[in-house]
Amino acid sequence: QLVESGGGLVQPGGSLTLSCAASGFTLSSDPMSWHRQAPGKERDLIAIINSSGENTRYADSVKGRFTIYRDNPKNRVYLQMNSLKPEDTAVYYCKSPSMWGQGTQVTVSS
């Protein structure tokens, strides 16, 4: 399974780092991605990283503010989020090719 953590309430302009821990399988050979779903909206892909961590891509909405990275020995993937905006408020999910995590809520509000 995949388990996300690190969500919470943060003020605009603040930062959070989300963590996605894999258990029961090794994610080192898998591309991994982060997605988010705001209330009443579709779930969108926001960041993806290849198995080695050398290649990443981002949605335009988060490019330059978010960084996806991974620690394969620890079987984890992370999403560093800086300069957060109210429109970043959503449930954030990590995903492997075969499964989704349960999601973690991020709320950006003053």
Secondary structure, DSSP 8 states (H G I E B T S, - for coil): -EEEE--EEE-TT--EEEEEEE-SS--TTS-EEEEEE-TTS-EEEEEEE-TTSS-EEE-TTTTTTEEEEEEGGGTEEEEEE-S--GGG-EEEEEE-SS-B---EEEEE--
